[in-house]
């Protein structure tokens, strides 16, 4: 089977209300571009009717592939599962809550091309005030610790060559730091302004003190790893 030009990987957990409109928007948007693609939605052990909704969507969306985790492993593990099944050389990630506009997938793909990476930079965040404050605080702390240049590392819309995954070590929580990890591995990562929409269906699965503590622990772990990385700079002598 011929590989598609790009694979869109979307982790979901209990998003039964968003599956049908998400798949409809993706199908209408990506079909207009005229390039071969696939969409992999990874159901991370949902306990509602998300899986049934995905099966229904698959019947009318030939480019959709459904991956099922037997229980909830978390967003990083769900993304890693999608990467494992994806067939394209270019990977796209996004969330399944429809806060990301599928039209922006095309913008990032055109900006990145086949060999570069690009991440979204959400304009006019439409999150509730507490979540928006947490995101701003987390971005500020991360920037101070890692000394990176990313204005919105948390944007789930990202495009990068599949080969880039071989440059980084995946771990639980890697999705929060993927742009930093790619840059540390020598990849130029472009930042592209994207639209941000309010969540209209379902509830956010992320937030609260537990997430803040875990993210902070991961932050210092990533900082340690980046400071301890080594370069394989040798060359063979004839």
C-alpha positions in Angstrom: 0.0 0.0 0.0 1.3 3.4 -1.0 2.2 5.6 2.0 0.2 8.9 2.4 1.9 12.3 2.3 1.1 13.0 5.9 -0.4 11.3 9.0 -2.5 13.2 11.5 -2.3 11.7 15.0 -5.0 12.7 17.5 -5.2 11.2 21.1 -8.7 11.3 22.6 -10.2 10.4 25.9 -14.0 10.6 26.5 -14.7 12.9 23.6 -17.9 11.3 22.4 -19.6 14.6 21.6 -16.6 15.8 19.5 -15.9 12.8 17.4 -18.5 13.4 14.6 -17.8 17.1 14.1 -14.1 16.6 14.4 -14.0 13.9 11.7 -16.4 16.0 9.5 -14.2 19.1 9.7 -11.0 17.0 9.0 -12.5 15.3 6.0 -13.8 18.5 4.5 -10.6 20.4 5.1 -8.0 17.9 4.2 -9.9 16.6 1.1 -9.7 20.1 -0.4 -5.9 20.0 -0.4 -5.7 17.1 -2.8 -2.9 15.3 -1.1 -2.9 11.7 0.2 -3.3 11.6 4.0 -4.5 9.5 6.9 -6.0 10.4 10.2 -5.2 8.2 13.2 -7.4 8.8 16.3 -6.1 7.0 19.3 -8.8 6.2 21.9 -7.0 6.2 25.1 -9.2 3.8 27.0 -12.4 6.0 26.9 -15.2 5.0 29.3 -18.0 6.7 27.3 -19.2 6.0 23.7 -16.1 7.5 22.1 -15.1 4.2 20.5 -18.6 3.6 19.1 -18.6 7.1 17.6 -15.2 6.4 16.0 -16.5 3.2 14.4 -19.5 5.2 13.0 -17.2 7.9 11.7 -14.9 5.3 10.1 -17.8 4.0 8.0 -18.0 7.4 6.2 -14.4 8.6 6.5 -12.2 6.2 4.5 -9.0 8.0 5.6 -9.7 7.4 9.3 -7.9 4.7 11.2 -8.9 4.0 14.8 -6.3 2.8 17.4 -7.6 1.6 20.7 -5.6 1.5 24.0 -7.1 -1.1 26.4 -7.0 1.4 29.2 -6.0 4.9 29.8 -2.2 5.3 29.5 -2.1 9.1 29.1 -1.6 11.5 26.3 2.1 10.7 25.7 1.5 7.0 25.4 -1.5 7.6 23.1 0.6 9.8 20.8 3.4 7.2 20.8 0.9 4.5 19.8 -0.3 6.7 16.9 3.2 7.3 15.8 3.9 3.5 15.7 0.9 2.9 13.4 1.3 6.0 11.2 2.6 5.3 7.7 3.6 8.8 6.4 7.0 10.4 6.6 5.4 13.6 7.9 3.5 13.6 11.1 0.9 16.0 12.4 -0.4 16.1 16.0 -3.5 17.9 17.4 -6.1 17.4 20.1 -9.6 16.1 19.6 -11.5 18.8 21.4 -11.9 21.1 18.3 -10.2 24.0 19.9 -7.6 23.7 17.1 -8.9 24.7 13.7 -8.2 22.0 11.1 -7.6 24.7 8.5 -4.3 25.5 10.4 -3.0 22.0 9.6 -2.5 23.1 6.0 -0.8 26.3 7.1 1.8 24.4 9.2 2.3 21.8 6.4 3.0 24.4 3.8 5.3 26.2 6.2 7.3 23.2 7.3 7.5 21.4 3.9 8.9 17.8 4.0 12.0 18.4 6.0 11.3 21.0 8.7 9.3 21.1 11.9 6.6 23.7 12.8 4.5 24.3 15.9 1.4 26.4 16.3 1.3 29.6 18.4 -2.2 30.1 19.5 -3.6 33.6 19.1 -6.2 35.0 21.5 -6.4 32.0 23.8 -10.1 31.0 24.3 -9.6 28.9 27.5 -11.3 29.7 30.8 -9.4 32.2 32.9 -7.9 29.8 35.4 -6.6 27.5 32.7 -5.2 30.5 30.7 -3.5 31.7 33.8 -1.9 28.3 34.5 -0.7 28.1 30.9 0.9 31.6 31.1 2.6 30.8 34.4 3.8 27.4 33.1 5.2 29.0 29.9 7.1 31.6 32.0 8.6 29.1 34.3 9.6 26.8 31.5 11.2 29.6 29.6 13.3 30.6 32.6 14.4 27.0 33.3 15.1 25.8 29.8 16.0 29.1 28.2 14.0 28.2 25.1 12.5 30.6 22.6 9.0 29.0 22.3 6.1 31.3 23.0 3.5 28.6 23.2 5.0 25.2 23.8 1.7 23.8 24.8 -0.1 24.2 21.5 -1.0 20.6 20.4 -0.8 21.4 16.7 2.7 20.3 15.4 4.2 19.1 12.2 7.5 17.3 11.9 9.3 14.7 9.8 8.9 11.2 11.2 12.7 10.8 11.2 12.9 13.4 13.9 11.4 10.9 16.4 14.5 8.9 16.1 16.5 11.9 17.4 14.6 12.1 20.7 13.8 9.8 23.7 10.0 9.4 24.2 8.9 9.3 27.9 5.7 9.9 29.8 5.1 13.6 29.5 7.3 14.1 26.3 4.3 15.7 24.5 4.6 18.8 26.7 8.2 19.4 25.6 8.3 18.1 22.0 9.3 21.4 20.4 12.2 21.8 22.9 13.3 18.2 22.4 13.3 18.6 18.6 15.3 21.9 18.8 17.8 20.3 21.2 18.3 17.5 18.7 19.3 20.0 16.1 16.0 20.5 14.3 14.9 24.0 13.3 11.4 24.4 14.6 9.3 27.2 13.1 6.5 28.9 15.1 3.3 29.6 13.1 0.3 31.7 14.4 -2.9 29.6 14.5 -6.5 30.1 15.5 -7.8 29.0 18.9 -11.4 28.2 19.5 -13.4 27.8 22.8 -14.3 24.2 23.8 -18.0 23.9 23.0 -18.6 20.2 23.8 -17.3 18.0 26.7 -14.9 18.9 29.4 -11.2 19.4 29.5 -9.3 16.3 30.8 -6.3 18.3 31.9 -5.6 20.8 34.6 -5.5 21.1 38.4 -2.7 20.9 40.9 -1.8 17.3 40.0 -0.9 18.4 36.5 1.1 21.4 37.7 3.2 19.2 40.0 3.8 16.6 37.3 4.7 19.2 34.7 7.1 20.8 37.1 8.8 17.5 37.9 9.1 16.8 34.1 10.4 20.2 33.5 13.4 19.7 35.8 13.9 16.2 34.4 14.1 17.6 30.9 16.4 20.4 32.0 18.8 17.7 33.5 18.6 15.6 30.3 19.3 18.5 28.0 22.3 19.7 30.1 23.7 16.1 30.1 23.3 15.4 26.5 26.3 14.4 24.4 27.3 14.9 20.8 28.6 12.0 18.7 31.1 14.2 16.9 33.8 11.7 15.9 34.9 10.8 12.3 36.6 7.8 10.9 40.3 8.3 9.9 41.4 6.8 6.6 
